[in-house]
Amino acid sequence: MDRKICTAKTVLTRIRVRPIILTSHTIRIIRIALVSTRKKSPLILRTNQARASHPLVDIGTVVPRRSNRNRLWPMVMAMVGCVFISPGHAITPTSDTTALLEQTESLRTSDHPEFLRLLGTLHQQASSMSNHERWQLRYLDAWQDSFQGNYADADPALQDVIKHSADPSLVAKASAVLMDDMRNSRRYEPAFELANQLVISLPKTQDKLARYMVLSYLSQLLRSAGQYDLAANYARDMVQTLPAGETLCAPLTQLLTVLYAGHKLTASNTEIQRGIDVCRAANQPVFVGVIELVQGDLYLDEDQPAKTIALLKQVGPDIQASGYHMGMLKARVELARAYLRLGDDESARKAALAVLAISHADDVNESLPDAYRVLYLIEKKHGHAATALEYFEQYAQQNTSYLNDINATNLAYAVAQQHMLAEKLETEQLSRQNNILRLQQALAAKTIETGRLYITLLLIVLASVVFWLFRTKRSQLHFQQQARLDGLTGIFNHQHFISEAQRALRMIARKQGAACLIFIDLDYFKQINDTHGHAIGDTVLKHTVTICKQPLRASDLFGRLGGEEFGILLLECSPTQGAAIADRIRTTIEATPVDIDGRLIRFSASIGLASTLTSGYELQRLCHDADAALYRAKHIGRNRVITYAEHGDLSKASHVGNAVP
């Protein structure tokens, strides 16, 4: 995903193309190369489409709701992830396969179309390659799939290289790319587990390019978890581990962004200008833009919006010309924030709308929440309540998605740290046991009186080991429970519910049994929070959980999916039985108000149901159908049960009620 936005540079040398047999794989690579040559990457295509329907505002016309130092980071992660080989050097073609593999790898980002052409040539020579060269080719194929965001093909190939290539450099590079793929696809827990392994093996990594890649991706991953000091240390290590021909541009940009996110940078810091000068000398305009955008954010943080506008008007055309999508979004958002702070509402509106124009409606990126918030504040200021509410809802949705991703990253980091701590304690325990064995051997040579004393000490040490084992196990159980259960209601959290539901559905599928998935959403729950406060809202959620548990069996799964939405998986249950249970829950909720100091708070619920008999055993399909049924229940009046039938039909349960506002 991130690596897809790298801007390729043209290598000045020409390479003679030998006649080749066009296999299906080669044809696919040539097609990709033609598309890349025309600079129609997915992000640039998206930008062009947006321009067709929404004419872009000039770059001189584009606020965070706060000085959000986390939002610039994905830009530098994307670019640092791409620049691992110094671009711009002419490379002479060679007939030697090993040299050709190295040449191809060096062109990955500096001249991507040429990289694809050489990759096709290498596939023509695959039959004559050595085993080691075939593993190098497999790694390059996997890198290309990852570059395109095709993680489903890239990750198995990378794991194959890691397990079977027996080349430490290839293993390190493939592991670094795999870790970044996991981060890009939001699989944070395995990403941090792999990061721990890479940190352990880092001192043994001798290949400079492999070490540089590992350090870069580790810095990015730790930065996403809020570990700024560690991320900065790895960025500084990158400076000490530059591959041949590489410049300081990428490490300095990454370090400046980390320092900015960690609130350790000011607009007057001389390192900012140094980074700009280094990147300009290296002919890296995108990195120059990233640093200048950091400087623009710093001006806003220091309440100097006029300087932000002046800076972005100066560098805006360069950012626009680079075609770097995230940079263009960020520039417009900074302009929108600056104009809003200066009271120029019209310019702020144009800049914020420009962000929306080059983004899809279903995007979740770092700039959309700020753009929606600017539009909300402007419409609210001018008294346009309906429009302001619409923008606020979009802002809340975008911001929630971003915060959920941050929370998932932090949780995965905490889990990885606990695993590492457990392994460290286990190692210490083994070390202690070895010490005890050596002590016992020494005791054999002592007199009986001295031996009794040592035995006493041995018992004390053993007791200490047992005590630490007990405390460690108790801590592990405590953290496991925290990771599985919802803190408010005590039922499964979203992640654990999905995991258990997938396991249960696999078992049901083997037995060809039936199961029903129920989605429950409380009607007008926001009004309860707004009217009575969040404490009462929490009481309503706990009350709902108590009601839902009553008709459930021990084998059924029950979890909170988020906010006021719950999920129930009924095992060995037909659609008719599931609908009856769902309607019993609905009627009980409607008939059982919450009593708060003599005040009765009534509420209702809408329920959607999907069955494996109509939707199959894939959890994703079941969730989609249950959610569609729930949406239908909400749409036609709330306080009712809707069952998803075959062929996408939606049928109501026999009993419905009036929604309680």
Salt bridges, closest charged atoms under 4 A:
ASP2 OD2 - ARG183 NH2 3.27
GLU105 OE2 - LYS173 NZ 2.88
GLU114 OE2 - ARG117 NH2 2.92
ASP141 OD1 - HIS123 NE2 2.96
ASP155 OD2 - ARG187 NH2 2.33
ASP160 OD2 - ARG138 NE 2.97
ASP160 OD1 - HIS164 ND1 2.58
ASP167 OD2 - HIS132 NE2 2.51
ASP180 OD2 - ARG3 NH1 2.56
ASP180 OD1 - ARG183 NH2 2.52
ASP181 OD1 - ARG3 NH2 2.63
GLU193 OE2 - HIS419 ND1 3.50
ASP229 OD1 - LYS264 NZ 2.61
GLU271 OE1 - ARG274 NH1 3.25
GLU292 OE2 - ARG280 NH2 3.01
ASP297 OD2 - LYS330 NZ 2.92
ASP297 OD1 - ARG337 NH1 2.39
ASP301 OD2 - ARG69 NH2 3.10
ASP303 OD1 - ARG341 NH1 3.82
ASP345 OD2 - LYS381 NZ 3.11
ASP345 OD2 - HIS382 NE2 3.02
GLU346 OE1 - ARG349 NH1 2.90
ASP363 OD2 - ARG46 NH1 2.74
ASP370 OD1 - ARG65 NH1 3.34
GLU379 OE2 - ARG349 NH2 3.47
GLU379 OE1 - HIS384 ND1 2.65
ASP405 OD1 - ARG186 NE 2.77
ASP486 OD2 - ARG560 NH1 3.24
GLU500 OE2 - HIS496 NE2 3.93
GLU500 OE1 - ARG503 NH2 2.76
ASP521 OD1 - LYS634 NZ 2.77
ASP523 OD1 - LYS634 NZ 2.79
ASP530 OD2 - LYS526 NZ 2.81
ASP556 OD1 - ARG553 NH2 2.81
GLU572 OE2 - LYS511 NZ 3.42
ASP583 OD1 - ARG586 NE 3.08
GLU590 OE1 - ARG586 NH1 3.38
ASP625 OD2 - ARG621 NE 2.86
ASP625 OD1 - HIS624 ND1 3.20
